[in-house]
Amino acid sequence: MKRIERDGKVYAIYNNFASIEKGVKWYSEDFDAMQVASMSYDKGKVVKPHIHKLRPRSLNYTQECVILIKGKIEFSFYDQNKIFLDKITLNPGDVVIIFGGYHGMEVLEDNSAYFEIKNGPFTGNEVDKEFMA
């Protein structure tokens, strides 16, 4: 697992499927907009059927999780002041969790495919995003 951080603030966490250990490993904090964990169990593990109760939640920021299925993608990370932090390359089976700051990506191989998971609702680029110049 790699943490991309500055001054005690975590901007992103990178991990790959090969390094997932048995049990539950939480990558997010309880206060984060998106809750992300890796889980690995042996045969026989049971999770009782459950529902997540409806309750008001108030968020004013978006967090993202990208899981690369095939291909290769490079992500760049910047802090809130647009200062470069780090760059990582995702290979199949890698995951990056973006908690904040500016971020960008470049697809490095044809037919790259990934899942992007984030909290919503999405209100359109004009309202939802601010691009670095």
VMD Tcl script that draws the C-alpha trace (Angstrom):
set ca {
  {0.00 0.00 0.00}
  {1.24 3.47 -0.88}
  {-0.08 6.65 0.73}
  {0.14 9.95 -1.12}
  {0.10 12.67 1.51}
  {1.43 16.08 2.48}
  {1.42 17.79 5.86}
  {-0.57 14.96 7.44}
  {-3.37 15.09 4.85}
  {-3.96 11.91 2.81}
  {-4.75 12.69 -0.83}
  {-4.78 9.13 -2.20}
  {-4.00 5.53 -1.36}
  {-2.75 3.01 -3.91}
  {-2.82 -0.76 -3.54}
  {-2.92 -3.89 -5.67}
  {-4.89 -7.09 -5.33}
  {-1.73 -9.15 -4.74}
  {-1.07 -7.39 -1.43}
  {-4.53 -7.83 0.08}
  {-4.26 -9.70 3.38}
  {-6.83 -11.90 5.12}
  {-9.58 -10.11 6.96}
  {-10.71 -6.50 6.63}
  {-8.43 -3.53 5.93}
  {-10.08 -0.10 5.88}
  {-8.40 2.54 3.71}
  {-10.82 5.34 4.54}
  {-11.56 7.09 7.80}
  {-15.03 7.06 9.37}
  {-15.54 10.72 8.35}
  {-14.67 10.20 4.64}
  {-17.40 10.62 2.02}
  {-16.60 7.19 0.59}
  {-15.87 4.15 2.69}
  {-13.35 1.74 1.11}
  {-12.00 -1.55 2.46}
  {-10.34 -4.67 1.12}
  {-11.73 -7.96 2.40}
  {-10.35 -11.46 2.05}
  {-11.81 -14.56 3.69}
  {-11.64 -18.30 3.42}
  {-14.50 -20.62 2.54}
  {-17.22 -20.66 5.17}
  {-17.14 -16.95 6.08}
  {-20.71 -15.73 6.43}
  {-21.94 -12.15 6.41}
  {-25.46 -12.00 7.82}
  {-28.05 -10.43 5.50}
  {-28.41 -6.77 6.38}
  {-29.56 -3.38 5.13}
  {-28.01 0.03 5.54}
  {-30.50 2.27 7.31}
  {-31.75 5.40 5.59}
  {-30.45 8.46 7.36}
  {-29.54 11.99 6.32}
  {-25.98 12.50 5.13}
  {-24.48 15.81 4.16}
  {-21.41 15.97 1.91}
  {-19.77 18.85 0.12}
  {-16.96 17.00 -1.65}
  {-16.45 14.00 -3.93}
  {-14.05 11.12 -3.44}
  {-13.24 8.48 -6.08}
  {-12.04 4.91 -6.28}
  {-10.61 3.49 -9.53}
  {-10.04 -0.24 -10.06}
  {-8.11 -1.12 -13.22}
  {-9.38 -4.23 -14.99}
  {-7.06 -4.27 -18.01}
  {-4.45 -2.05 -19.62}
  {-2.34 0.64 -17.98}
  {-3.22 4.09 -16.63}
  {-1.03 6.76 -15.04}
  {-2.44 9.06 -12.34}
  {-0.93 12.36 -11.20}
  {-1.78 13.93 -7.83}
  {-1.62 17.53 -6.64}
  {-2.54 19.20 -3.37}
  {-5.23 21.87 -2.95}
  {-2.70 24.52 -4.06}
  {-1.98 22.68 -7.34}
  {1.47 21.57 -6.15}
  {2.55 18.20 -7.59}
  {2.61 15.36 -5.05}
  {3.24 12.09 -6.88}
  {2.55 9.96 -9.92}
  {1.56 6.27 -9.99}
  {0.93 3.75 -12.76}
  {-1.96 1.36 -12.36}
  {-1.72 -2.15 -13.78}
  {-4.56 -4.70 -13.91}
  {-5.72 -5.48 -10.38}
  {-4.55 -2.16 -8.95}
  {-6.79 0.25 -7.08}
  {-6.40 3.92 -6.23}
  {-8.62 5.73 -3.72}
  {-8.66 9.50 -4.20}
  {-9.62 11.38 -1.04}
  {-8.96 14.94 -2.20}
  {-6.81 17.39 -4.12}
  {-6.39 17.73 -7.86}
  {-5.82 14.58 -9.88}
  {-5.48 13.65 -13.52}
  {-4.93 10.52 -15.54}
  {-3.48 9.39 -18.83}
  {-4.39 6.09 -20.50}
  {-1.12 4.38 -21.50}
  {-2.44 1.32 -23.37}
  {-5.24 0.78 -25.88}
  {-8.39 -0.95 -24.61}
  {-7.68 -0.04 -20.99}
  {-10.77 -0.61 -18.85}
  {-11.56 0.35 -15.28}
  {-14.32 0.87 -12.75}
  {-14.71 4.34 -11.27}
  {-16.72 4.53 -8.07}
  {-17.60 7.81 -6.36}
  {-20.23 9.35 -4.18}
  {-23.02 11.22 -5.94}
  {-25.13 12.70 -7.18}
  {-23.14 14.04 -10.15}
  {-24.35 17.51 -11.14}
  {-22.35 18.02 -14.37}
  {-18.83 19.24 -15.13}
  {-19.73 22.93 -14.83}
  {-20.99 22.53 -11.27}
  {-19.05 19.50 -10.09}
  {-15.47 20.03 -11.33}
  {-12.71 22.64 -11.33}
  {-9.91 21.94 -13.80}
  {-6.27 22.96 -13.35}
  {-5.15 25.44 -15.99}
}
mol new
graphics top color blue
foreach p $ca { graphics top sphere $p radius 0.5 }
foreach p [lrange $ca 0 end-1] q [lrange $ca 1 end] { graphics top cylinder $p $q radius 0.2 }
display resetview
